[in-house]
Amino acid sequence: MACPLPYPERFHAAVDYVVKPHPGAKAIEDETRLVLYALHQQATVGPCTEPKPWVWNVVESAKWQAWVQLGDMSSVEAMRLYVKLLDEEIQPDWWALKESAGKPPPIETAQQDGAAVASGGAQALVQAAAVGAWAAPYVEGARRPPPRYEHAVAELGGHMYVVGGNCGGRYLGDVWALELATLTWRPVSGVKSAPPTPQPPPQEGAALPPPPPGGLPPCAGHALVAWGTQLLCLGGHTKAKDAAAAMAVRCFDTLARAWTQLSPSAQAPTSRGSHSATLVGGRVFVFGGEDASRRPLGELHVLDPASCSWQPATTSGVPPSPRSAHTAVAFRDRFLLVFGGGSVAACYADLHALDTHTMTWSQPAVTGTAPSPRAGHAGALLGDTWYVAGGGNNASGCTDMLALDLGGLGAAPLAWAPVTTAEPRSAIASEGLSLLAAPAAGALVAFGGYNGRYHNTVQVFRPERPAAKAESIATIKVDAGPPAAPAKKAGDTDVHPPTNGKDSKAAPAAANGGLPLRAAVPAKADQKPIKLAVEPAVPELPAPSSGAGAALAAVQRDMAAAKEAAAAEIALMRRQLASAQAATSEAEKRAEAAAAEAAEEAGKVMRLEVALAECRQALARSAELEKEVERYRRLAREAEESKGKGSSVWSYISGAS
């Protein structure tokens, strides 16, 4: 049964069949998949303009080589060859198999049934990339989001929503959804030909419903938080006509596909962009950013979405210095961690933690490979591991991807570890990209970024899973004493604790998670292991000292303020120098343009003089010709006259007259 759909729908159906597994489908060889990949890229993206990957990246090099060989093949021809290859060499009855398998659920159903979507998305992402390497998988959809950076993403109902961003200095106000189950892009809002907003039919006699509210103003550097079936968009840089003094809070209903402007009570923060907004314990913590004058901010604000109100945020400890373009993450629904970012003076590589129960800032001790300072990077939490990728340091893009194990937060130093290194010209080594965790697939999804080029490629990374951690069971050893008690019945889980003094002191510490159980009592050769089930406890972060710590904090704040003031003055001088250089360059350009115009006018004058000389020569030749003609006329008259005289004399002689 041949596919009855016309192009390009037939091509999209064929790609959907190749990407998603179908019962009864034949296995596709790697070489054939390589050809399909090249044809798909040629049909959806066009001729290959991507930089050549590193030689030792065999997979990406092979994909790039296959794509380049297609040259300037048209999109229609690539679609036709893709379907022809599937029809003739892979699965002639693919359309029948696809029809029998059914169609994927629409986006509204997927949003309401997140569990079903999560499993499908996991399978698609697992097949998209090998473990330990970034890969650009097949991404379906008749349309794709334009390239961008400084956008915001959030996962909701099995979809990765992409909102706004910046492309070539132009702010964007569109909303796109990537369905993780099928890796398919769909325009949602703010895009021409996007699906219309569904409206329920009015009841008989009822007034017509009000028109849908306006869309999202074009913005960049905003933050996005998933809240129920809605997306909260906080702040961001906008056009001058859309700018406001207070930070805007907008809500996007993913079911109605409509934006609404919220008006939270209490004093709202000032407008800002490049900040972070993190949902911790049912509240949204907004930190840092930069104002309309691009001055870095170090404030912390708390928004309660349930009551739609701003709450005061009074903290203790040493907070992070003012910064923007950092990354933040919530851990155990209690801690807020902030890493990196930048200000006018420099980029940072420090790590800060806020205990939202005690509202205390601290700097956890870290070990391992120290990350380089960076801003504009992205981070995502997968399990207990915080992955950080991309960013820049005012000199170049950061190619390394790092992982921070947060499992020991508050109890032991946190360890940084390198994960992989991206190619310098790839979308991962860029600023303003986004990173989203897909826990069901154990994968990370990256999108967008800028590193001299704007990107809109979807990248997938599957980190190596660490060895399965032991359950919360600790082993202690006790002195061999009296005979063991009688065995307990099945289902009995009590374990008699030791009764000596040391063990009785160690037990409370073990129960509270204060010390590792195996270190509570010295081991002896004749001791026997006993396993105890211990509930994982959330450790308290150490509180900073009050005396010297406060003085040190004050000194650090003064130094930071002085540094920021000096940096602001330097930045002002740099801006003035840049303005002067720009004015000089503009004057030089105007002088060059004037010189070029003068040279062009001189050329015109020269050409006119040459034409005038030619005209004069022609006129002189005309005068000479006129004289020559006049001479010939005179000779002709003389000849006529002489002929007339000769005839009269002959007549006289002959007597004719």
C-alpha positions in Angstrom: 0.0 0.0 0.0 1.6 3.2 -1.2 1.4 6.4 0.8 -1.4 8.5 -0.6 -0.2 11.8 0.9 1.2 14.6 -1.3 4.6 16.2 -0.7 5.8 17.4 1.8 3.3 15.5 4.0 4.5 12.2 2.5 8.1 13.1 3.5 7.1 14.0 7.0 5.2 10.8 7.4 8.3 8.8 6.2 10.5 10.6 8.6 8.1 9.9 11.4 8.1 6.2 10.5 12.0 6.1 10.5 12.3 7.9 13.8 9.7 6.1 15.8 9.8 2.3 16.2 6.9 0.4 14.6 5.9 -3.3 15.2 7.1 -5.4 12.3 9.6 -2.8 11.0 12.9 -4.0 9.5 16.1 -3.0 11.0 17.9 -0.1 9.2 21.6 -0.5 8.6 24.0 2.3 9.8 25.0 3.2 6.2 21.4 3.6 5.2 20.7 5.7 8.3 23.6 7.9 7.3 22.1 8.5 3.9 18.6 9.1 5.4 20.2 11.7 7.8 21.9 13.5 5.0 18.7 13.7 2.9 16.7 14.8 5.9 19.1 17.6 6.7 19.2 18.7 3.0 15.4 18.7 2.9 14.7 20.5 6.1 17.8 22.8 6.6 19.3 23.1 3.1 22.9 22.7 1.9 25.4 22.0 4.6 27.0 25.1 6.0 28.1 23.6 9.3 31.8 23.6 10.2 33.7 20.3 9.8 33.7 18.3 13.0 36.9 17.1 14.7 38.5 14.2 12.9 38.3 11.9 15.9 34.6 12.4 16.3 33.9 9.6 13.8 30.1 9.7 14.0 29.7 13.4 13.5 32.4 13.5 10.8 30.6 10.8 8.9 27.2 12.6 9.1 28.8 15.9 8.1 30.6 14.2 5.1 27.4 12.6 3.9 25.5 15.9 4.1 28.2 17.8 2.3 28.2 15.4 -0.6 24.6 16.4 -1.5 25.9 19.8 -2.5 23.2 22.2 -3.7 20.5 19.5 -4.1 17.0 21.1 -3.8 14.8 20.4 -0.9 12.1 18.8 -3.0 14.6 16.4 -4.6 15.9 15.4 -1.2 12.4 14.7 0.0 11.7 12.6 -3.0 14.9 10.6 -2.6 14.2 10.0 1.1 10.8 8.5 0.4 12.1 6.6 -2.6 14.9 5.0 -0.4 12.3 4.0 2.2 9.9 2.6 -0.5 12.4 0.6 -2.5 15.2 -0.5 -0.2 14.0 -0.3 3.4 10.3 -1.1 3.9 8.0 -1.0 0.9 4.9 -1.5 3.2 5.9 1.3 5.7 2.7 3.2 5.2 0.6 0.2 6.1 2.6 -0.4 9.2 2.4 3.3 10.2 -1.4 3.3 9.7 -1.8 0.2 11.8 0.3 1.7 14.6 -2.0 4.7 14.9 -1.2 8.4 15.2 0.5 10.2 18.1 -1.8 12.1 20.5 -2.3 15.8 19.9 -0.4 18.3 21.9 -3.4 19.0 24.3 -3.7 15.3 25.2 0.1 15.0 25.7 0.0 18.0 28.0 -2.7 16.4 30.2 -1.1 12.9 30.2 2.5 13.6 31.0 3.4 10.1 32.0 2.5 8.6 28.7 4.5 11.2 26.9 7.5 10.8 29.2 7.9 7.2 28.3 7.7 7.8 24.6 10.0 10.8 24.9 12.4 8.7 26.8 12.6 6.1 24.0 13.1 8.8 21.4 15.9 10.5 23.3 17.6 7.2 24.1 17.7 6.4 20.4 18.8 9.9 19.6 22.3 9.8 21.0 25.0 7.5 22.2 26.2 7.6 25.8 28.9 10.2 26.5 28.6 12.3 23.4 26.6 15.2 22.1 24.5 14.4 19.0 22.0 16.3 16.8 19.0 13.9 16.3 16.3 13.8 13.8 13.9 16.7 14.6 10.5 16.7 12.8 8.2 19.5 12.0 7.2 21.4 8.9 8.6 24.5 10.7 11.4 25.1 13.1 12.1 28.0 15.6 14.4 30.7 14.2 18.0 30.7 15.6 18.2 32.5 18.9 20.0 32.9 22.2 19.0 34.4 25.6 15.7 32.6 25.3 14.0 30.6 28.1 12.8 27.0 28.2 10.8 24.8 30.5 9.4 21.3 30.4 5.7 20.7 30.8 3.5 17.7 29.8 6.3 16.0 27.9 7.1 19.1 25.8 10.1 21.5 25.9 8.6 25.0 25.5 10.9 27.6 24.0 9.9 31.3 24.6 11.3 34.5 23.2 15.0 35.2 22.7 17.4 37.4 20.7 18.4 37.0 17.1 20.7 39.6 15.5 19.7 42.2 18.0 16.0 41.6 17.3 13.8 40.5 20.3 11.4 37.6 19.7 8.0 37.0 21.3 7.1 33.5 19.9 6.4 30.2 21.7 7.4 26.8 20.3 7.0 23.3 21.7 9.3 20.4 21.1 7.3 17.1 21.7 9.9 14.8 23.4 7.9 11.8 22.4 8.4 12.3 18.7 11.0 15.1 18.6 8.7 17.2 16.6 8.5 21.0 16.6 5.2 22.8 16.7 4.5 26.5 16.7 2.3 27.4 19.7 2.0 31.2 19.9 3.3 34.4 18.4 4.2 32.6 15.1 2.4 33.2 11.8 0.1 30.2 11.0 0.4 29.0 14.6 -2.7 27.0 15.8 -5.5 29.4 16.8 -6.5 29.7 20.4 -9.4 27.3 21.1 -12.4 29.1 22.4 -15.5 27.3 23.9 -18.8 28.0 22.1 -20.9 30.6 24.0 -24.1 29.4 25.6 -27.4 30.5 24.2 -28.2 34.0 25.4 -24.8 34.5 27.0 -22.5 37.4 26.1 -19.7 36.8 23.7 -16.4 35.9 25.4 -13.8 38.7 25.5 -11.1 38.6 22.9 -8.0 36.7 23.8 -5.4 38.7 25.6 -2.3 40.0 23.7 0.7 37.9 23.1 4.1 38.1 24.8 6.0 41.3 23.9 9.3 40.5 22.2 11.9 39.9 25.0 15.2 38.3 25.8 17.0 37.4 29.0 13.8 36.5 30.8 13.2 33.5 33.0 10.6 30.7 32.6 9.0 28.5 35.4 6.5 25.7 34.9 3.6 26.0 37.3 0.8 23.5 36.9 -0.4 23.7 33.3 1.0 27.2 33.0 4.3 28.9 32.3 5.4 31.9 34.3 7.5 34.3 32.4 9.4 36.8 34.6 11.2 39.9 33.5 13.5 40.2 30.5 14.8 43.0 28.3 12.2 44.4 25.9 11.9 47.2 23.4 11.7 50.7 24.7 8.0 51.0 24.0 7.3 47.8 26.1 9.6 48.6 28.9 8.3 49.1 32.5 9.8 50.2 35.8 8.7 47.0 37.6 9.5 43.5 36.6 6.7 42.0 34.5 5.1 38.7 35.4 3.2 37.0 32.6 1.4 33.7 32.5 1.0 31.4 29.5 -1.8 28.8 29.7 -0.6 25.8 27.6 -4.1 24.5 27.2 -5.7 27.7 26.0 -2.5 28.9 24.4 -3.0 32.4 25.7 -0.9 35.0 27.6 -2.2 37.0 30.5 -0.5 39.8 32.4 -0.3 39.2 36.2 -0.3 42.0 38.8 1.2 40.5 41.9 0.5 42.4 45.1 3.2 44.1 47.3 6.3 45.9 46.0 7.6 44.3 42.8 11.3 44.2 41.9 12.7 46.6 39.4 12.7 45.5 35.7 15.7 43.3 34.8 17.0 40.7 32.5 19.6 37.8 32.5 18.4 36.9 36.0 17.4 33.5 37.4 14.0 32.3 38.6 13.9 29.0 40.4 10.9 27.2 41.9 11.8 25.9 45.4 9.2 24.7 47.8 6.3 26.2 45.9 7.9 29.7 45.7 9.8 31.3 42.9 13.2 32.7 43.9 14.4 35.5 41.6 18.1 36.4 42.0 20.5 38.8 40.3 20.3 40.0 36.7 20.9 43.4 35.2 18.8 46.5 34.9 17.9 48.5 31.8 21.3 50.3 32.1 23.1 46.9 32.2 24.2 47.3 35.8 24.5 44.0 37.6 22.1 43.3 40.5 22.5 41.2 43.6 19.0 41.2 45.0 16.9 38.2 46.0 13.1 38.4 45.6 10.5 35.7 46.3 7.2 35.3 44.4 4.4 33.2 45.7 2.5 32.0 42.6 -0.4 30.6 44.7 -1.3 34.0 46.2 0.3 36.0 43.3 2.2 38.2 45.7 5.8 39.2 46.2 7.3 38.3 49.6 10.2 40.0 51.5 13.5 38.1 51.3 15.6 38.7 54.4 18.7 36.6 54.4 21.8 36.0 56.5 25.3 35.0 55.6 27.4 36.2 52.7 25.3 36.5 49.5 26.7 36.2 46.0 28.1 39.4 44.5 25.9 41.2 42.0 25.9 39.3 38.7 23.9 38.3 35.7 23.9 35.5 33.1 24.4 33.0 35.9 22.7 29.6 36.4 20.6 28.4 39.3 19.0 25.2 40.3 16.8 23.8 43.1 17.9 20.8 45.1 15.7 18.6 47.3 13.0 21.2 47.2 14.9 23.2 49.8 18.2 24.5 48.5 18.9 27.1 45.9 22.3 26.9 44.3 23.9 29.7 42.1 27.0 29.2 39.9 29.0 31.6 37.8 27.7 34.6 36.0 29.3 38.0 35.3 29.4 41.7 36.0 30.9 44.7 34.3 34.3 43.8 35.7 34.7 40.0 35.4 33.2 36.6 35.2 32.8 34.3 38.2 33.3 30.6 38.9 32.0 30.6 42.5 29.3 28.4 44.0 26.7 29.7 46.5 23.9 27.9 48.3 20.8 29.3 49.9 18.9 27.2 52.5 15.3 28.4 51.9 14.2 27.1 55.3 16.6 29.3 57.2 17.2 31.8 54.4 21.0 31.5 55.0 23.6 32.0 52.3 26.8 29.9 52.3 29.6 28.8 50.0 29.8 25.0 50.0 33.3 23.5 49.9 34.2 22.0 46.5 36.9 19.7 45.2 37.9 18.3 41.9 38.5 20.1 38.6 37.8 23.8 39.2 35.6 25.2 36.5 36.8 28.2 34.6 34.9 31.5 35.1 32.0 31.9 32.8 28.7 33.7 32.1 25.8 32.9 29.7 26.1 29.2 30.4 23.3 26.7 31.1 22.7 24.1 33.7 20.3 21.2 34.4 19.8 18.8 37.3 19.7 15.1 36.5 19.3 13.0 39.6 21.7 14.4 42.1 24.1 15.7 39.5 24.1 19.3 38.2 25.4 19.5 34.7 26.8 22.8 33.4 27.6 23.5 29.7 28.5 26.4 27.5 29.1 30.0 28.4 31.9 32.4 27.8 34.5 34.5 29.6 34.8 37.7 27.5 37.6 36.0 25.5 36.2 32.8 24.1 33.5 30.2 24.5 33.8 27.5 27.1 34.0 24.1 25.5 34.0 22.0 28.6 31.0 20.4 30.2 31.1 19.8 34.0 29.2 17.9 36.5 28.7 18.7 40.2 27.5 15.9 42.5 25.1 17.5 45.0 24.4 14.3 47.0 26.7 15.4 49.8 25.5 19.0 50.1 25.9 20.1 53.7 27.8 17.0 54.8 30.8 16.7 52.6 32.6 18.8 50.0 31.0 18.8 46.6 33.1 17.4 43.7 33.4 19.0 40.3 34.1 16.5 37.5 34.7 17.0 33.7 32.2 15.2 31.5 33.1 16.0 27.9 34.5 18.6 25.6 32.5 20.2 22.8 34.0 21.4 19.5 34.9 25.1 19.7 32.5 26.1 16.9 29.6 23.9 18.0 26.4 25.2 19.4 27.3 23.8 22.8 30.3 26.1 23.1 28.2 29.2 23.0 26.5 31.7 25.2 22.8 32.1 25.9 22.0 28.5 25.2 19.4 26.5 27.2 19.7 23.0 28.8 16.8 20.9 29.8 16.9 17.6 31.8 14.8 14.6 30.6 15.0 12.2 33.6 12.9 9.4 32.0 15.6 9.1 29.3 18.5 10.0 31.5 19.4 12.7 28.9 20.0 16.4 28.5 18.5 18.5 25.7 20.2 21.7 24.6 18.9 24.3 22.2 20.0 27.6 20.7 23.1 29.7 21.6 25.4 32.3 20.0 29.2 32.0 19.4 29.6 34.3 16.4 26.6 32.4 14.8 23.1 32.0 16.0 21.9 28.4 16.5 18.6 26.6 16.4 19.9 23.0 16.6 18.5 20.5 19.1 21.4 18.7 20.8 21.0 15.6 23.0 23.5 14.2 25.5 23.2 11.0 27.5 25.7 11.0 30.4 27.2 7.8 31.7 25.1 6.4 34.5 27.2 6.0 37.7 27.4 2.7 39.4 24.2 1.9 41.2 24.5 3.5 44.6 23.9 1.3 47.6 20.6 1.7 49.3 20.6 3.7 52.5 22.1 0.9 54.4 25.1 1.4 56.6 27.3 -1.3 58.2 28.6 -1.1 61.7 30.6 -3.6 63.7 30.0 -4.6 67.3 32.0 -6.6 69.8 31.2 -10.3 70.0 29.3 -10.6 73.2 26.7 -12.9 74.5 25.0 -15.4 72.2 22.7 -13.9 69.6 19.1 -13.5 70.3 16.6 -15.9 68.8 15.7 -15.3 65.2 12.8 -13.0 64.6 9.8 -13.8 62.5 9.5 -12.8 58.9 8.6 -9.1 58.7 10.5 -8.1 61.9 13.0 -5.5 61.0 14.1 -4.2 64.4 17.8 -4.5 65.2 18.9 -4.4 68.8 21.5 -1.6 69.1 24.7 -2.2 71.0 24.7 -1.4 74.6 28.3 -0.2 75.3 29.0 3.4 75.8 30.7 4.2 72.5 28.0 2.6 70.5 25.3 4.3 72.4 26.9 7.6 71.5 27.3 6.7 67.9 23.7 5.6 67.4 22.1 9.1 67.7 24.7 10.6 65.4 24.0 7.9 62.8 20.3 8.3 63.1 20.6 12.0 62.6 23.0 11.6 59.6 25.7 13.6 61.4 28.4 11.0 60.9 28.9 8.0 58.6 27.9 4.9 60.5 31.0 2.9 59.5 33.2 5.6 61.1 31.1 5.7 64.3 32.9 2.8 66.1 36.5 1.6 65.6 36.6 -1.8 63.7 38.0 -4.9 65.4 39.0 -8.2 64.0 36.4 -10.2 65.8 33.5 -7.9 65.0 30.6 -9.0 62.9 28.7 -6.7 60.4 25.1 -5.8 61.0 23.1 -3.9 58.4 20.8 -1.1 59.5 18.3 0.6 57.3 18.8 4.4 57.6 16.5 7.0 56.1 18.3 9.6 54.1 18.3 12.9 56.1 18.6 16.3 54.6 21.7 17.8 56.2 21.8 21.3 57.6 24.2 23.7 55.9 26.8 25.0 58.3 26.0 28.4 59.6 28.6 31.1 59.2 30.5 32.4 62.2 29.3 35.7 63.5 32.5 37.6 64.7 35.3 37.4 62.2 33.0 36.2 59.5 30.9 39.3 59.7 34.0 41.5 59.6 35.4 39.6 56.7 32.0 39.8 54.9 32.0 43.6 55.4 35.5 43.9 54.0 34.6 41.7 51.1 31.5 43.8 50.4 33.6 47.0 50.6 36.1 45.5 48.2 33.4 44.3 45.9 31.8 47.8 45.9 35.1 49.5 45.2 35.8 47.0 42.5 32.4 47.5 40.9 32.8 51.3 41.1 36.2 51.2 39.4 34.8 48.7 36.9 31.9 51.1 36.2 34.3 54.0 35.7 36.4 51.9 33.4 33.3 50.8 31.5 32.2 54.4 31.2 35.7 55.3 29.8 35.5 52.4 27.5 32.1 53.5 26.2 33.4 57.0 25.7 36.4 55.7 23.9 34.2 53.5 21.8 32.0 56.4 21.0 35.0 58.5 20.0 36.4 55.7 17.9 33.0 55.3 16.3 32.7 59.0 15.6 36.2 59.0 14.1 35.4 56.0 12.0 32.2 57.6 10.9 34.1 60.8 9.9 36.7 58.7 8.1 33.9 56.9 6.2 32.3 60.3 5.3 35.7 61.6 4.1 36.2 58.5 2.1 32.8 58.8 0.6 33.4 62.5 -0.2 36.7 61.7 -1.8 35.1 58.9 -3.8 32.3 61.3 -4.9 34.9 64.0 -5.9 36.8 61.4 -7.9 33.6 60.4 -9.6 32.8 64.0 -10.4 36.3 64.6 -11.7 35.9 61.5 -13.9 32.6 63.0 -15.2 34.3 66.3 -16.0 37.1 64.6 -17.8 34.6 62.6 -19.8 32.7 65.8 -20.7 35.9 67.5 -21.7 36.8 64.6 -24.0 33.3 64.7 -25.5 33.5 68.4 -26.0 36.9 68.1 -27.8 35.5 65.4 -30.0 32.5 67.7 -30.8 34.9 70.6 -31.6 36.9 68.3 -33.9 33.7 67.2 -35.6 32.6 70.8 -35.9 36.0 71.8 -37.5 35.7 68.9 -39.9 32.2 70.1 -40.8 33.5 73.6 -41.6 36.1 72.2 -43.9 33.6 70.0 -45.6 31.3 73.0 -46.0 34.2 74.9 -47.7 34.9 71.9 -49.9 31.2 71.7 -50.9 31.1 75.4 -51.6 34.2 75.1 -53.8 32.6 72.3 -55.7 29.4 74.3 -56.1 31.4 77.2 -57.5 33.2 74.9 -60.0 29.9 73.5 -61.0 28.5 77.0 -61.7 31.6 78.0 -63.6 31.4 74.8 -65.7 27.7 75.6 -66.5 28.6 79.1 -67.5 31.5 78.1 -69.7 29.3 75.5 -71.4 26.6 78.1 -72.1 29.1 80.5 -73.7 30.6 77.8 -75.9 27.2 76.9 -77.4 26.4 80.5 -78.5 29.7 80.9 -80.4 29.2 77.7 -82.3 25.8 78.7 -83.3 27.0 82.0 -84.7 29.7 80.3 -86.8 27.3 77.7 -88.2 24.7 80.3 -89.1 22.1 78.7 -87.0 21.3 82.0 -85.3 
